[in-house]
């Protein structure tokens, strides 16, 4: 789900960061359709516009940390 949007972000990350560093983007297909200050603002906009599940909400930051997650567990 959102493979096309994620690939668009990765491919265009440098240009997007130059333009939108620190913002939250909503991406649909291969297009930025919204720019927001917080993830909550992006989510609420998507909700108002009936776009939940149709747009990817993406922090606009440098490097792979913007689109990857590391998970660690602690065994006791």
Secondary structure, DSSP 8 states (H G I E B T S, - for coil): --HHHHHHHHHHHHHHHHHHTT-EEEEETTEEEEEESSHHHHHHHHHHTT-TTTSEEEE--SSGGGT---------
